[in-house]
Amino acid sequence: MATARTPIDAFIAERKHDLEARQAFDVEACFARLSEEAPAAEPHLLDLSHLFQKAGDIASAVRCCELLIKMRPGMQAGYYRLSKIYIETQQTHRAVNILRDGILSCRGHANAREIESLVRDYINLACVETDADMIDWPAVLRAPEVAGRPIPDAIRVTMVKDEADIVYFSLRSSYLAGIRQYVIADNASRDATKAEIQRFAADHPDCAVLIVDDLILAYYQAEKTNALMHLGAQYFSMTGEPVRWVFVVDGDEYFYFVKPGYDLLEILRVAEEKQAEMLAFMWSTAAPEHVYSDLPAGYDPREMFPVISGFRFAAVTKVAVRYSPTVYIEMGAHFASKCTEEPEKILLMPAYGAMMMHSPMRSVAQAYKKILNGGKALQAASKLHAAQGAHWRKQFDTYKAEGVASLRNNLLDFIKRNKQQANWIRMRVS
């Protein structure tokens, strides 16, 4: 039996038709009617917001969301939709504020997944907002050169495969930042990756390096990361202090600092003082200036990859977490669930001069290994949703169709994007 149509339903249907047909109507009278007939109008407000925005009336799109938030202050949807409008209209500061308001208002009302979606976007945009305040920071970025003070209660968790050209530098970067305990899973590398890890351990006898032979080809990154985190927490707690902080850092990632001589120990002291549960690093990319067929042995990434993007247009963070048996680090460590729902317990690393640099595409030879390894690992991971690792799946399919030329094109596109983003940042902050 069909549900009877109410007068407000008919009114809203007319307004939707007007918006789709670009026909003028009395917007103020429309909002007066919507306000009068709440909550009957509530289910239609998100649709109306989309239609107003599509028609170019951003102010009315915002009003729809604000009305929904007023009607249902504990519902996630209004805050989430309003933040998207602000993001799309480049009003980052307003987006950060509305996400923060949403997180605080939805606690105890929305489910955990809905609140986490707000937290995820909040940390990404809040890092961007903090990052934008650092005028010309790419000019003063530097990898640490002097060993930071040792952190007795932190571990680094890493999974690697065929990263021999950069993994030593990556590990050395963490050492200089103060990390002394490592859990590293080598996924059947065919190059000198494992030998480079062993060389790092031998060169740094004050470190404890636990190497795990990962024999599972399939790309279950999140599951493996969490297993390694718990292994490390149990293993290193046997002989030292209980593990309090976990840094998940890939073999092609490394720390950069704006302030010379700055180390993680001081940041973690602040984290303890603020009772923080999560650290959010801006995840920036570093690219070469030119397309290299291969890279020379023993190159310095600081010199080889000078094209540094301030951040991606789609902001992405990398998180470290306070260890607990229940926290779950998601794929890529871009977010951690079951960690915190309180913005004040998330430390934004750009504010403390610490960044996470990423060099995923370095040469044609390295791109060949990465795309083939990633494609095969995703093919073997039958339990993963097809949307996970979508960019690697696409590049793998392109390689199979076009061959080596696609690798050179992928690297060239990566360099161009980084140059555009770097230039955009300089214009944005000038």
C-alpha positions, 0 to 999 in steps of 0.5 A: 500500500502506497504511503499518502503524499503530504502537502509538504511532500508535494511542496518539496517536489515542486521546489526540486522540479524548479531547481532541476529546471532552473526555474525561479521561486521564492527561496525565503518563502521556501525556507519559512515553509521548511522550518514550519513543517519540521520534522516532516521536511527533514528527510528532504533537506539533504536532497535540496542541499545538493540541488541548490548547490548544483544550481549554483546557490551555495548559500541556500545549500548551506542553509539546508544543512544548517536547518537539518543540524538545528532539527537533528543536532546529534545526526552526522549527515548534516555536518558531513554534508555541510563540510563537503560544501565548504571543502568544495568551495575552498572554505577549509577553516569552516569545514574544520570547524563544522566537523569538530562541532559534528564530532562533539554533538554526535557523541552518544547519538550517532554510531561509531562508524559515522563519528569516525567518518567525521574524525577522519575528515577532521584530521585531514583538513585540520592538518591542511589548515595548520600546514597552510599557516607555515609560509614557504615551509618547503624551503626550510624542510630538512631530514634530521641529521643528528640523532634524536633522543631515544624513545623507549616506549615507541615502535616502528611497524613496517612492511616492505617488498623490493624497496632496497634503494630507499629502505635504509634511508627510511629506517635511518630517518626514523632512527634520527627522529628517536625511534629505536625499536622496529618490527619489519615484515619483508614480503619475499623481496627479490632484491637486496631489501632484507640485506639493507634492513640487516645493514641498518641493524648492524650499523645501529647496535643501539636499536632492536630490529625484529625482522619477520619473513612475510610469506603471504603474497596477498595484499592484506595490508591492514591485517598484517599491520595490526598483527605486527603492531600487537607482536611488537607491543608484546615482544618489546615489552618483555625487555623494556618499557611497555609500548605506548606509541606505534608509528606505521611507516612504509619503506618509502616514507621518512620523517622531515622536520621544519625545526632543526634538531627537533625530535619526536621525544619532545612531541610525545612529551606534549602528547602525554601532557595533552593525553593525546591518543593519535598523532596526525602527520601531513602526508606529502609526496617527494618526486624527482625532477626528471624521469629516470630509467633507474637510480644510482646506488647509494643516492640521497633521497633529499637530493634526488627527490626535490619536488615536494608537494605541500599536500595533495588536493585530496588531503591525506594524513598518516597517523601514529597511535597510542597503543591499545589492544583494541585500536585498529590501524586501517590500510595505509595507516591513514586512519585508526579506528577505535582510537579516539572520538575527541578532537582535543586528543589528536595532535596535529603534527604540522603544528610541531614542525613534523611531516611524513614524506613519501616517495612512491614513484622514483624511477621507471625500474622501481615503478615496474617492481612496485606496480607488478608487486602491488597488482599481483598482491591485490589479485591474490587478496580475494577477501579485499573489496574491489575498491581497495587499492583501486589506484594500484589495480588501475595502474597494473591493468594499464601496464598489462595493456600498454607495457613499459611505456605506461610506467614512464607515463605514470612517473611523468604524471606523478612528477607533473602533479607534484610540480603543480601542487608545489606551485599551487601551495606557493601561490596559496600562501603568498 
